Amino acid sequence: MYTLILLLILFLIVIFGTLLYFKIQNQKQVMLEAGRCPSCGSETKRFEDESSGVLFEVSPIESRILKNHGCSGIVEIEYICKSCGVKEIHNSVGNSCCGL
C-alpha cells in the first residue's frame, strides 16, 4: 500500500517537474524574441535622433536559423546574447508556404 502511494507521489512530482521545465523554457524563448536576455537581463536600447526624430534600436540578442524543416516544419533558432555570451537554441513553428 505504501509503495503505491510513494509511486503515485513520485509520478506526480515527475509530471509537475516536466511541466515546470517546459514553462520556463517557453518563458525564456518569449524573452529572447522580445530582445531581453534571460541570463543577464540586458534589454533593447532605443535612441532617438533629435534632429530628424528617427528611433534607433540596438538589440543585445542576435538570432540565426540553424535548421528549417520545410514549409510546415519546425525552425530551430539559435539566440546569442552580445552582452554575456549566452547561447540558447529554441524551436519555433514554421510559417506555411502554400501562399493562402
Helices and strands as residue ranges (DSSP letters): H 2-33, E 45-48, E 55-58, E 61-68, E 74-81, E 87-93
